[in-house]
Amino acid sequence: MSCERCGFIHNCVCEAKPLVESPFELVLLYHPNELRRATNTGKLLASCLTQVSQYEWSRTEPPVELLERIKQHGNAKLLFPSETALH
């Protein structure tokens, strides 16, 4: 049985999660398969930050609302993990 709040099955992390006031808005893009994973760290991050939006990403059909937000704000940056991100 997974925790209803964090979604983790064996090791609930709810008591250890901080709530951080973010100085910027973070937009998370999820692969459709990632949304169903209990260990989705993006959802965990979103539950710790105050200014987070989440979208399911499809390269061939990007979310219209996301494209509109990018047009309105004009200063979007894309962060993508790499093989050496933690080294």
VOMI-938146 format. One line per field, with one value per residue: residue number from 1; x, y, z of N, C-alpha, C in turn. Coordinates in Angstrom, 3 decimals. Atoms other than C-alpha are relative to their C-alpha. Layout:
seq [NUM / ...]
n_x [X / ...]
n_y [Y / ...]
n_z [Z / ...]
ca_x [X / ...]
ca_y [Y / ...]
ca_z [Z / ...]
c_x [X / ...]
c_y [Y / ...]
c_z [Z / ...]
This chain:
seq [1 / 2 / 3 / 4 / 5 / 6 / 7 / 8 / 9 / 10 / 11 / 12 / 13 / 14 / 15 / 16 / 17 / 18 / 19 / 20 / 21 / 22 / 23 / 24 / 25 / 26 / 27 / 28 / 29 / 30 / 31 / 32 / 33 / 34 / 35 / 36 / 37 / 38 / 39 / 40 / 41 / 42 / 43 / 44 / 45 / 46 / 47 / 48 / 49 / 50 / 51 / 52 / 53 / 54 / 55 / 56 / 57 / 58 / 59 / 60 / 61 / 62 / 63 / 64 / 65 / 66 / 67 / 68 / 69 / 70 / 71 / 72 / 73 / 74 / 75 / 76 / 77 / 78 / 79 / 80 / 81 / 82 / 83 / 84 / 85 / 86 / 87]
n_x [0.851 / -0.817 / 0.446 / 0.928 / -0.553 / -1.229 / 0.091 / -1.024 / 0.598 / -0.605 / -0.681 / 0.684 / -0.934 / 0.802 / -0.501 / -1.297 / 0.122 / 0.154 / 0.782 / -0.933 / 0.539 / -0.851 / -0.055 / 0.358 / 0.965 / -0.571 / 0.949 / -0.482 / 0.548 / -0.039 / 0.325 / 1.239 / -0.270 / -0.567 / 1.076 / 0.534 / -1.034 / 0.061 / -1.242 / -0.109 / -0.631 / 0.580 / 1.170 / -0.524 / -0.502 / 1.150 / 0.667 / -0.885 / -0.166 / 1.253 / 0.376 / -0.277 / 1.040 / -0.371 / 0.630 / -0.405 / -0.656 / -0.006 / -0.769 / 0.800 / 1.186 / -0.294 / 1.174 / 0.295 / -0.117 / -1.433 / -0.529 / 0.495 / -0.746 / -1.348 / 0.138 / 0.298 / -1.113 / -1.137 / -1.328 / 0.007 / -1.248 / 0.235 / -1.014 / 0.166 / -1.083 / -0.917 / -0.713 / -0.983 / 0.642 / -0.353 / -1.451]
n_y [-1.178 / -1.210 / -1.169 / -0.812 / -1.334 / -0.007 / 1.055 / 1.023 / 1.224 / 0.512 / -1.015 / -1.291 / -1.106 / -1.186 / -0.703 / -0.613 / -0.963 / -1.416 / -0.823 / -1.062 / -1.130 / -0.119 / -1.357 / 0.074 / 1.052 / 1.191 / 0.789 / 1.362 / 0.745 / 1.424 / 1.028 / 0.639 / 1.162 / -0.450 / -0.413 / 1.156 / 0.606 / -0.367 / -0.691 / -1.186 / -1.064 / -1.280 / -0.239 / -0.278 / -1.377 / -0.904 / -0.100 / -0.738 / -1.378 / -0.750 / -0.462 / 1.097 / 0.465 / 1.306 / 0.336 / 1.212 / -0.455 / 0.785 / -0.765 / -0.240 / -0.775 / -0.701 / -0.606 / -1.348 / -0.931 / -0.211 / -0.848 / -1.360 / -0.548 / -0.330 / -1.224 / -1.125 / -0.325 / -0.242 / 0.255 / 1.392 / 0.768 / 1.437 / 0.768 / 1.409 / 0.756 / 0.711 / 1.120 / -0.506 / -1.049 / 0.101 / 0.230]
n_z [0.000 / 0.077 / -0.753 / 0.795 / 0.262 / 0.802 / 0.996 / -0.183 / -0.507 / -1.230 / -0.803 / 0.047 / -0.248 / -0.323 / -1.188 / 0.298 / 1.098 / -0.348 / 0.915 / 0.354 / 0.762 / 1.180 / 0.553 / 1.418 / 0.305 / 0.602 / 0.779 / 0.173 / 1.129 / -0.295 / 0.980 / -0.463 / -0.855 / -1.271 / -0.906 / -0.718 / -0.845 / -1.422 / -0.359 / 0.846 / -0.785 / 0.411 / -0.854 / -1.337 / 0.055 / 0.105 / -1.299 / -0.914 / 0.457 / 0.038 / 1.343 / 0.929 / 0.920 / 0.527 / 1.275 / 0.696 / 1.216 / 1.232 / 0.982 / 1.204 / -0.389 / -1.255 / -0.642 / 0.493 / -1.131 / -0.244 / 1.076 / -0.257 / -1.143 / 0.480 / 0.797 / -0.889 / -0.894 / 0.871 / -0.548 / -0.449 / 0.067 / -0.064 / -0.715 / 0.327 / -0.640 / 0.888 / -0.618 / -0.961 / -0.797 / -1.418 / -0.166]
ca_x [0.000 / 1.454 / 1.272 / -1.652 / 0.429 / 3.911 / 3.001 / 5.998 / 5.196 / 7.691 / 9.483 / 7.092 / 9.039 / 6.241 / 7.747 / 11.099 / 9.742 / 10.327 / 8.073 / 10.266 / 9.154 / 10.532 / 11.756 / 10.805 / 8.165 / 9.224 / 7.436 / 7.860 / 7.381 / 6.548 / 6.738 / 3.312 / 4.831 / 6.553 / 3.271 / 2.306 / 5.588 / 5.496 / 9.074 / 8.381 / 10.834 / 9.230 / 5.983 / 7.988 / 9.764 / 6.451 / 5.082 / 8.041 / 7.947 / 5.355 / 5.447 / 5.261 / 3.197 / 3.137 / 2.431 / 2.430 / 4.817 / 4.352 / 6.912 / 4.397 / 1.518 / 2.894 / 0.395 / -1.245 / -1.436 / 2.318 / 3.128 / 0.962 / 2.730 / 6.111 / 4.932 / 3.626 / 6.684 / 9.335 / 12.191 / 11.973 / 14.970 / 15.076 / 16.996 / 17.609 / 19.549 / 22.583 / 24.725 / 27.195 / 24.658 / 25.722 / 29.466]
ca_y [0.000 / 3.370 / 6.585 / 8.733 / 11.936 / 11.097 / 7.930 / 5.952 / 2.346 / 1.367 / 4.503 / 7.400 / 10.675 / 13.026 / 13.850 / 14.800 / 16.999 / 20.737 / 23.392 / 25.896 / 29.331 / 29.380 / 32.723 / 31.552 / 29.408 / 25.886 / 23.962 / 20.196 / 18.155 / 14.494 / 11.567 / 9.835 / 6.679 / 8.670 / 9.918 / 6.407 / 5.593 / 5.543 / 6.852 / 9.895 / 12.453 / 15.257 / 14.870 / 14.804 / 18.030 / 19.653 / 18.896 / 20.727 / 23.970 / 26.735 / 27.781 / 24.625 / 23.724 / 20.233 / 19.057 / 15.742 / 16.180 / 14.893 / 16.009 / 15.697 / 17.315 / 19.794 / 21.148 / 24.280 / 25.925 / 25.444 / 26.970 / 29.985 / 30.441 / 30.377 / 33.032 / 35.244 / 35.044 / 34.823 / 33.845 / 30.062 / 27.825 / 24.076 / 21.950 / 18.364 / 15.785 / 14.226 / 11.169 / 13.356 / 15.532 / 14.250 / 13.909]
ca_z [0.000 / -0.970 / 1.028 / -0.158 / 0.015 / -1.351 / -3.272 / -2.007 / -1.212 / 1.496 / 2.654 / 3.174 / 2.993 / 4.051 / 7.450 / 5.865 / 3.058 / 3.410 / 1.916 / 0.081 / -1.102 / -4.632 / -6.059 / -9.566 / -11.201 / -12.063 / -14.803 / -14.784 / -17.943 / -17.481 / -19.850 / -19.732 / -18.206 / -15.452 / -13.995 / -12.934 / -11.184 / -7.392 / -7.306 / -9.479 / -8.081 / -10.088 / -8.157 / -4.935 / -5.924 / -6.846 / -3.395 / -1.796 / -3.812 / -3.825 / -7.496 / -9.604 / -12.657 / -14.120 / -17.658 / -19.430 / -22.348 / -25.871 / -28.430 / -31.263 / -29.343 / -26.777 / -24.239 / -25.665 / -22.228 / -21.748 / -25.140 / -24.274 / -20.938 / -22.667 / -25.132 / -22.320 / -20.083 / -22.789 / -20.476 / -20.279 / -19.619 / -20.173 / -17.680 / -18.641 / -16.617 / -18.218 / -17.536 / -15.617 / -13.764 / -10.339 / -10.950]
c_x [0.895 / -0.608 / -0.882 / 0.581 / 1.225 / -0.001 / 1.032 / -0.615 / 0.575 / 0.557 / -0.656 / 0.990 / -0.721 / 0.544 / 1.301 / -0.082 / -0.104 / -1.013 / 0.835 / -0.712 / 0.953 / -0.012 / -0.370 / -1.029 / 0.706 / -1.109 / 0.629 / -0.714 / 0.187 / -0.243 / -1.255 / 0.226 / 0.495 / -1.084 / -0.535 / 1.006 / -0.105 / 1.222 / 0.237 / 0.554 / -0.502 / -1.213 / 0.431 / 0.525 / -1.155 / -0.714 / 0.829 / 0.147 / -1.349 / -0.445 / 0.368 / -1.236 / 0.491 / -0.787 / 0.490 / 0.533 / -0.140 / 0.688 / -0.838 / -1.267 / 0.260 / -1.255 / -0.180 / 0.173 / 1.469 / 0.606 / -0.440 / 0.755 / 1.402 / -0.039 / -0.196 / 1.212 / 1.305 / 1.380 / 0.068 / 1.373 / -0.364 / 1.179 / -0.272 / 1.145 / 0.853 / 0.658 / 0.934 / -0.585 / 0.416 / 1.490 / 0.751]
c_y [1.240 / 1.126 / 0.855 / 1.360 / -0.041 / -1.079 / -1.099 / -1.211 / -0.403 / 1.085 / 1.360 / 1.102 / 1.268 / 0.793 / 0.742 / 1.089 / 1.428 / 0.656 / 1.247 / 1.058 / 0.250 / 1.427 / 0.050 / -1.105 / -1.134 / -0.745 / -1.369 / -0.651 / -1.482 / -0.829 / -0.706 / -1.200 / 0.406 / 0.360 / -1.148 / -0.634 / 0.494 / 0.809 / 1.241 / 1.164 / 1.381 / 0.349 / 0.313 / 1.432 / 0.995 / 0.166 / 0.782 / 1.472 / 0.695 / 0.390 / -1.053 / -0.291 / -1.304 / -0.296 / -1.357 / 0.437 / -1.010 / 0.853 / 0.355 / 0.801 / 0.715 / 0.640 / 1.457 / 1.029 / 0.306 / 0.911 / 1.448 / 0.659 / 0.409 / 1.280 / 1.221 / 0.430 / 0.231 / -0.328 / -1.415 / -0.626 / -1.472 / -0.656 / -1.463 / -0.774 / -0.728 / -1.141 / 0.477 / 1.047 / -0.031 / -0.193 / 1.297]
c_z [0.000 / 0.837 / -0.907 / -0.362 / -0.908 / -1.075 / 0.151 / 0.697 / 1.360 / 0.916 / -0.170 / 0.370 / 0.455 / 1.184 / -0.281 / -1.064 / 0.526 / -0.934 / -0.248 / -0.834 / -1.163 / -0.539 / -1.488 / -0.182 / -0.723 / -0.731 / -0.226 / -1.172 / 0.283 / -1.247 / 0.521 / 0.930 / 1.388 / 1.015 / 0.847 / 0.957 / 1.441 / 0.412 / -0.850 / 0.823 / -0.401 / 0.839 / 1.430 / 0.071 / -0.016 / 1.339 / 1.020 / -0.372 / -0.134 / -1.404 / -1.049 / -0.836 / -0.606 / -1.271 / -0.473 / -1.360 / -1.129 / -1.055 / -1.225 / 0.278 / 1.327 / 0.580 / -0.432 / 1.115 / 0.314 / -1.059 / 0.179 / 1.148 / -0.417 / -0.820 / 0.891 / 0.812 / -0.750 / 0.526 / 0.565 / -0.194 / 0.120 / 0.699 / -0.274 / 0.629 / -1.030 / 0.768 / 1.106 / 0.949 / 1.470 / 0.240 / 0.102]
